[in-house]
Amino acid sequence: MDAPQVRQALRALAARDIQPAARDRRPVDIVGVAGSIQRFPAAIQVRRAQRLCGGVEPVLPAANVKQLIEYIHKLGKPLPYGSYGLGSSGHLQMEIFGRNARVALTHVPYKGEGPLLNDLLGGQLPAGIVAAVSARQHARTGKLRAIAVAGQGRSPLLPDVPTFLEAGVPGLGRQGWLGLFAPAATPRAVIDKVSADVNRVLASPELRARMVQLGILVKGSSPAAFADVVKAEQTYWAEALRASNIRLD
């Protein structure tokens, strides 16, 4: 593969599925569907995003999801919670939680996880959704109580913390992703070569172990399988945004 082809590879995050729908715009079709606006054939899904963890300040009388739901009902008003941005996956996951748990929440958007954690750990915010790696760090010091993780399974960083589904609240099984794409004119042989090379690197036990410590679950896949993931995620997040009535315009 020559240098120009390498430079033109596109790295994309799951957030690209959320933002267009939140702004009521047609998403850029990057998986080669006929009639698309722009095409970037999928090369490989590199990893799943970090697991998200719902956390509360330790003084809150809620050691688990059931107790949190009961507390919110008794509160008599919406519980403020923070996410790392308006329209972020954390924002959507918590709105889904509120809808499915039938509790009232008030979203407090932050410009990144750092400011969110400052307020959550400083007692300025009762609840928030953060990366599992952050939740583990602050749960160990007693400054944060981790009550549930989003995703289809428990986080290896927080093996004792149940998923939202295990805690009785469905709908938070989705995880984000990071993947590689290539320009439409890229030869199929090049795409297959990139996919094979990246899959080989991702198979390294040392790399996978290091990524787990960072809260990252390495995935790897074929171009066709990853294209299916992108299409399914576009549909899922568009429906989640409509159901939660979230708009960024």
Summary of the structure (lengths in Angstrom):
residues: 249
radius of gyration: 19.3
end to end distance: 41.1
largest distance: 63.1
contacts: 816
relative contact order: 0.23
helix: 41%
strand: 18%
